[in-house]
Amino acid sequence: MVKTARLWLAACVALCATLLVSGCASGAATITGTLDAGNGACFYVRGQDANGTDVYWLRQLPSDYETDEHGLIKPDGSHIGIGDSLTVSGTLSFVLWNGQCTNGPMSALDATAIE
């Protein structure tokens, strides 16, 4: 009976791990919203959805963008400030916890283009 319980537990753990990994799958996305800042140099896009506000962590920016305490610096030197509207395209994934910029489960966006 103990052996059966262990096999059942192992099967449940394998199934849960499979579901968790498939839930974290990445996909292409374009998000329009406002720029927001978190702790330190972490930036987010607040976009509207049917349930209120979705928050997307800009985990990675295009290589030609820089940041400062006021927002994002475009390649031409112009600025996207906190609260400004922007559209970000890139790879979307779900992050359970990274300890640096997120404080819980949220969507992360590895940006390839910002307008």
Contact map, one row per residue, 1 for C-alpha under 8 A:
1111100000000000000000000000000000000000000000000000000000000000000000000000000000000000000000000000000000000000000
1111110000000000000000000000000000000000000000000000000000000000000000000000000000000000000000000000000000000000000
1111111000000000000000000000000000000000000000000000000000000000000000000000000000000000000000000000000000000000000
1111111100000000000000000000000000000000000000000000000000000000000000000000000000000000000000000000000000000000000
1111111110000000000000000000000000000000000000000000000000000000000000000000000000000000000000000000000000000000000
0111111111000000000000000000000000000000000000000000000000000000000000000000000000000000000000000000000000000000000
0011111111100000000000000000000000000000000000000000000000000000000000000000000000000000000000000000000000000000000
0001111111110000000000000000000000000000000000000000000000000000000000000000000000000000000000000000000000000000000
0000111111111000000000000000000000000000000000000000000000000000000000000000000000000000000000000000000000000000000
0000011111111100000000000000000000000000000000000000000000000000000000000000000000000000000000000000000000000000000
0000001111111110000000000000000000000000000000000000000000000000000000000000000000000000000000000000000000000000000
0000000111111111000000000000000000000000000000000000000000000000000000000000000000000000000000000000000000000000000
0000000011111111100000000000000000000000000000000000000000000000000000000000000000000000000000000000000000000000000
0000000001111111110000000000000000000000000000000000000000000000000000000000000000000000000000000000000000000000000
0000000000111111111000000000000000000000000000000000000000000000000000000000000000000000000000000000000000000000000
0000000000011111111100000000000000000000000000000000000000000000000000000000000000000000000000000000000000000000000
0000000000001111111110000000000000000000000000000000000000000000000000000000000000000000000000000000000000000000000
0000000000000111111111000000000000000000000000000000000000000000000000000000000000000000000000000000000000000000000
0000000000000011111111100000000000000000000000000000000000000000000000000000000000000000000000000000000000000000000
0000000000000001111111110000000000000000000000000000000000000000000000000000000000000000000000000000000000000000000
0000000000000000111111111000000000000000000000000000000000000000000000000000000000000000000000000000000000000000000
0000000000000000011111111000000000000000000000000000000000000000000000000000000000000000000000000000000000000000000
0000000000000000001111111000000000000000000000000000000000000000000000000000000000000000000001000000000000000000000
0000000000000000000111111100000000000000000000000000000000000000000000000000000000000000000011100000000000000000000
0000000000000000000011111110000000000000000000000000000000000000000000000000000000000000000011000000000000000000000
0000000000000000000000011111000000000000000000000000000000000000000000000000000000000000001111000000000000000000000
0000000000000000000000001111100000000000000000000000000000000000000000000000000000000000001110000000000000000000000
0000000000000000000000000111110000000000000000000000000000000000000000000000000000000000111100000000000000000000000
0000000000000000000000000011111000000000000000000000000000000000000000000000000000000000111100000000000000000000000
0000000000000000000000000001111100000000000000000000000000000000000000000000000000000011110000000000000000000000000
0000000000000000000000000000111110000000000010100000000000000000000000000000000000000011100000000000000000000000000
0000000000000000000000000000011111000000000011100000000000000000000000000000000000001111000000000000000000000000000
0000000000000000000000000000001111100000000011110000000000000000000000000000000000001110000000000000000000000000000
0000000000000000000000000000000111110000000011100000000000000000000000000000000001111100000000000000000000000000000
0000000000000000000000000000000011111000001111000000000000000000000000100000000111111100000000000000000000000000000
0000000000000000000000000000000001111100001111000000000000000000000000000000000001100000000000000000000000000000000
0000000000000000000000000000000000111111111100000000000000000000000000100000000001000000000000000000000000000000000
0000000000000000000000000000000000011111111100000000000000000000000000000000000000000000000000000000100000000000000
0000000000000000000000000000000000001111110000000000000000000000000000000000000000000000000000000000100000000000000
0000000000000000000000000000000000001111110000000000000000000000000000000000000000000000000000000000000000000000000
0000000000000000000000000000000000001111111000000000000000000000001110000000000000000000000000000000000000000000000
0000000000000000000000000000000000001111111100000000000011100000000000000000000000000000000000000000100000000000000
0000000000000000000000000000000000111100111110000000000011100000000000100000000000000000000000000000000000000000000
0000000000000000000000000000000000111100011111000000001111000000000000000000000000000000000000000000000000000000000
0000000000000000000000000000001111110000001111100000001111000000000000000000000000000000000000000000000000000000000
0000000000000000000000000000000111110000000111110000111100000000000000000000000000000000000000000000000000000000000
0000000000000000000000000000001111000000000011111000111100000000000000000000000000000000000000000000000000000000000
0000000000000000000000000000000010000000000001111111110000000000000000000000000000000000000000000000000000000000000
0000000000000000000000000000000000000000000000111111110000000000000000000000000000000000000000000000000000000000000
0000000000000000000000000000000000000000000000011111000000000000000000000000000000000000000000000000000000000000000
0000000000000000000000000000000000000000000000011111100000000000000000000000000000000000000000000000000000000000000
0000000000000000000000000000000000000000000000011111110000000000000000000000000000000000000000000000000000000000000
0000000000000000000000000000000000000000000001111011111000000000000000000000000000000000000000000000000000000000000
0000000000000000000000000000000000000000000001111001111100000000000000000000000000000000000000000000000000000000000
0000000000000000000000000000000000000000000111100000111110000000000000000000000000000000000000000000000001100000000
0000000000000000000000000000000000000000000111100000011111000000000000000000000000000000000000000000000001111000000
0000000000000000000000000000000000000000011110000000001111100000000000000000000000000000000000000000010001111000000
0000000000000000000000000000000000000000011110000000000111111000000000000000000000000000000000000000000000011110000
0000000000000000000000000000000000000000011000000000000011111000000000000000000000000000000000000000000000011110000
0000000000000000000000000000000000000000000000000000000001111100000000000000000000000000000000000000000000001110000
0000000000000000000000000000000000000000000000000000000001111110100000000000000000000000000000000000000000000111000
0000000000000000000000000000000000000000000000000000000000011111100000000000000000000000000000000000000000000011110
0000000000000000000000000000000000000000000000000000000000001111110000000000000000000000000000000000000000000000000
0000000000000000000000000000000000000000000000000000000000000111110000000110000000000000000000000000000000000000000
0000000000000000000000000000000000000000000000000000000000001111111000011110000000000000000000000000000000000000000
0000000000000000000000000000000000000000000000000000000000000011111100011110000000000000000000000000000000000000000
0000000000000000000000000000000000000000100000000000000000000000111111111000000000000000000000000000000000000000000
0000000000000000000000000000000000000000100000000000000000000000011111111000000000000000000000000000000000000000000
0000000000000000000000000000000000000000100000000000000000000000001111100000000000000000000000000000000000000000000
0000000000000000000000000000000000000000000000000000000000000000001111110000000011000000000000000000000000000000000
0000000000000000000000000000000000101000001000000000000000000000001111111000001111000000000000000000000000000000000
0000000000000000000000000000000000000000000000000000000000000000111101111100001110000000000000000000000000000000000
0000000000000000000000000000000000000000000000000000000000000000111100111110111100000000000000000000000000000000000
0000000000000000000000000000000000000000000000000000000000000001110000011111111100000000000000000000000000000000000
0000000000000000000000000000000000000000000000000000000000000001110000001111110000000000000000000000000000000000000
0000000000000000000000000000000000000000000000000000000000000000000000000111110000000000000000000000000000000000000
0000000000000000000000000000000000000000000000000000000000000000000000001111111000000000000000000000000000000000000
0000000000000000000000000000000000000000000000000000000000000000000000001111111100000000000000000000000000000000000
0000000000000000000000000000000000000000000000000000000000000000000000111100111110000000000000000000000000000000000
0000000000000000000000000000000000100000000000000000000000000000000000111100011111010100000000000000000000000000000
0000000000000000000000000000000000100000000000000000000000000000000001110000001111110000000000000000000000000000000
0000000000000000000000000000000001111000000000000000000000000000000001100000000111110000000000000000000000000000000
0000000000000000000000000000000001110000000000000000000000000000000000000000000011111000000000000000000000000000000
0000000000000000000000000000000001100000000000000000000000000000000000000000000111111100000000000000000000000000000
0000000000000000000000000000000111100000000000000000000000000000000000000000000000111110000000000000000000000000000
0000000000000000000000000000000111100000000000000000000000000000000000000000000100011111000000000000000000000000011
0000000000000000000000000000011110000000000000000000000000000000000000000000000000001111100000000000000000000000011
0000000000000000000000000000011100000000000000000000000000000000000000000000000000000111110000000000000000000011111
0000000000000000000000000001111000000000000000000000000000000000000000000000000000000011111000000000000000000011110
0000000000000000000000000001110000000000000000000000000000000000000000000000000000000001111100000000000000001111100
0000000000000000000000000111100000000000000000000000000000000000000000000000000000000000111110000000000000001111000
0000000000000000000000000111100000000000000000000000000000000000000000000000000000000000011111000000000000111100000
0000000000000000000000011110000000000000000000000000000000000000000000000000000000000000001111100000000000111000000
0000000000000000000000111100000000000000000000000000000000000000000000000000000000000000000111110000000011110000000
0000000000000000000000010000000000000000000000000000000000000000000000000000000000000000000011111100000111110000000
0000000000000000000000000000000000000000000000000000000000000000000000000000000000000000000001111100000111000000000
0000000000000000000000000000000000000000000000000000000000000000000000000000000000000000000000111110011110000000000
0000000000000000000000000000000000000000000000000000000000000000000000000000000000000000000000111111111000000000000
0000000000000000000000000000000000000000000000000000000000000000000000000000000000000000000000001111111000000000000
0000000000000000000000000000000000000000000000000000000000000000000000000000000000000000000000000111110000000000000
0000000000000000000000000000000000000110010000000000000000000000000000000000000000000000000000000111111000000000000
0000000000000000000000000000000000000000000000000000000010000000000000000000000000000000000000001111111111000000000
0000000000000000000000000000000000000000000000000000000000000000000000000000000000000000000000001110111110000000000
0000000000000000000000000000000000000000000000000000000000000000000000000000000000000000000000111000011111000000000
0000000000000000000000000000000000000000000000000000000000000000000000000000000000000000000001111000011111100000000
0000000000000000000000000000000000000000000000000000001110000000000000000000000000000000000001110000010111110000000
0000000000000000000000000000000000000000000000000000001110000000000000000000000000000000000111100000000011111000000
0000000000000000000000000000000000000000000000000000000111100000000000000000000000000000000111100000000001111100000
0000000000000000000000000000000000000000000000000000000111110000000000000000000000000000011110000000000000111110000
0000000000000000000000000000000000000000000000000000000001111000000000000000000000000000011100000000000000011111000
0000000000000000000000000000000000000000000000000000000001111100000000000000000000000001111000000000000000001111110
0000000000000000000000000000000000000000000000000000000000001100000000000000000000000001111000000000000000000111110
0000000000000000000000000000000000000000000000000000000000000100000000000000000000000001110000000000000000000011111
0000000000000000000000000000000000000000000000000000000000000100000000000000000000000111100000000000000000000011111
0000000000000000000000000000000000000000000000000000000000000000000000000000000000000111000000000000000000000000111
